[in-house]
Amino acid sequence: MSVKSIENRLCSSFYDMAWLNLSAGIENLPEQAEDPDRFRPILAEYRRMFLSTGKKLGEALASGDRDQTKSCTEELLTLRQTLSDTVEELTRYRAEGRLLYNVLLRREAASTGTGTVIVEDEVRDLLGKMFASDDPMITNLRIRSMVAAFPVRMTRSRFYDRIAGYLSLYSGQEDDDGLRSFVYRLRGAAAIREEGKKPVAAFDFTENILKPAREAAASEQGGDLDTVTQELGALNKQIDEAVSFLESIARCINPYAAIGLLSEQYDTLDEFSSVAEALRPAVAMQIAKALGEEVDASEYESAADRAHAAMEQYFEPLSVMMETETGRLQAEIDKMDDDTAEGYLTVMKAARLMSTSAFAELTNEPAAEVTPERVEECRDTLIRELDARFEGQPKAMVREIMAAVLAELPVWFDSRTEVMEYMLQSLQGCRTDGERRFAIRLLRAAL
C-alpha cells in the first residue's frame, strides 16, 4: 500500500471520527456552575470563546470559505494553548495545595490523643494488603501510594541520588520526549513553576488561601488550624473541578480543530463522508443551544438521534482504522528525510489532536537520542530547582515534597523486605502515635 493511500485512509478516518467526538464532546460539555465558585467567571469566558468560534467555523465549513476556516481553526488552536497554560497553572496550585493540606493534617493528627500504635503489627497487616494481588502493576501502584502516604526519612543527598539514577536510564535511548515528560512529572509533583511563565492573573485569589496555609505549615505553634485547612481543602476541590471543566472544553476543541486543519488541506473529504453529513446539523444546533440561542425542539431531537445512530454505527470501526493507519503512516514518515516528512505535518498534527490526551503536544519531533550530556543537564537543572523549592520550607513540607516526587519514580524496592524496612523506618520516625495513625489511614484509603 502506498504512503498516499495510507494518508488518504487515515485522513478520512480522522475526519469522520472528529465529527463524532465533537458532537459527543459538546453534548457532554458542562453547563456553567450556578454556585459562586471563584473560578466561574474565567471558566464561563473560555466556554463562550470556544462556542462562539465553533459557530463561526461551522458556518465557514458549510459555505466553503477556506480563509474563514483557516482563521477560525487558528483561533481554536490559540484557545487550546491558553487552556493548556491555565491547566498547567492550576495543576501547580493543586500540587502545592495538596502538599500543604497533608502537612496541616499531619500536624493536627500529631496533637490528637490516640491509642498506642504497634508499628510492627500495622506494617505486617499493610504489607499483606499491598502484596495481595498477583498483578505486579497493581502491587507497584500500591507501593507508590505507600511512598506518597508515609513521611520520608531520607537525606537530601540520597533523595537526589535516587532521581539521578532513574534519569540516567534514558542515556543512549532515542526517547528525549520521554525524558522531558519524566522531568515534567517530577517538577509537577514538587509544584515547581515553569521558568519564564507568569501566574494567570485571574487566579490571584488562590494566593489569599495558599499564603496562610504556607504560614501555618511553617509555624510550630500548633493552634486551631481548622479554618485554614478547610479553606485549603475547598480550594483543592474547586481546582479539580476547574481542570475537569477546561479539559471538557479541550475535548471539543481538539476534534473541531482537526476538522478545520483537514478541511484546509483535503477539500474532497466530504465526498467520502456520510458521518459529516449526519453530524453537521446536530453540531450546529448543539452549539446554538449551548450559547443559549433558540433551537426548535423537534429538529434538535431528530438531529441528536441521527448523531447517536452515527456514533453507534461508525465509532468502533473508525477507532480500529485510526490506530492501524496512524502506526503505518508514522513508520513510513520515520523513513523519510525531513523535507519529505514535512508534507505530512498536517495529518500528524490531526493525529495528535485525535489522541486520548486533551493537551497532547502538536509538534511532531523526530525521536532524538538522549546523550549523557543531556541527562546531566536535566539532572543539574532539576536538582537546582528542587534546592530552590526546599529553600525556607519547614521540614514537614520538605518531606511532603520528597514523598510526592519519589512516588513518581518507578518502584525502586528490590524485595518485600525492603518495602517493610522503609515502612518501619518511616513510621518509627513519626513524632507521635497520632501522626503514625494518620499515615496509616492515608495508605489504607489508597489500598
ABEGO torsion letter per residue (X at the ends): XBAAAAAAAAAAAAAAAAAAAAAAAAAABBBBBABABAAAAAAAAAAAAAAAAAAAAAAAAAAGBAAAAAAAAAAAAAAAAAAAAAAAAAAAAAAAAAAAAAAAAAAAAAABBBBBBBAAAAAAAAAAAAAABABAAAAAAAAAAAAAABBBBBBAAAAAAAAAAAAAAABGBBBAAAAAAAAAAAAAAAGBBBBGBBBBAAAAAAAAAAAAAAAAAABAAEEBAAAAAAAAAAAAAAAAAAAAAAAAAAAAAAAAAAAAAAAAABAAAAAABAAAAAAAAAAAAAAAAAAGBBBBAAAAAAAAAAAAAAAAAAAAAAAAAAAAAAAAAAAAAAABBAAAAAAAAAAAAAAAAABABAABBABBBBBBBBBAAAAAAAAAAAAAAAAAAABGBBAAAAAAAAAAAAAABBBABABAAAAAAAAAAAAAABABAAAAAAAAAAAAAAX
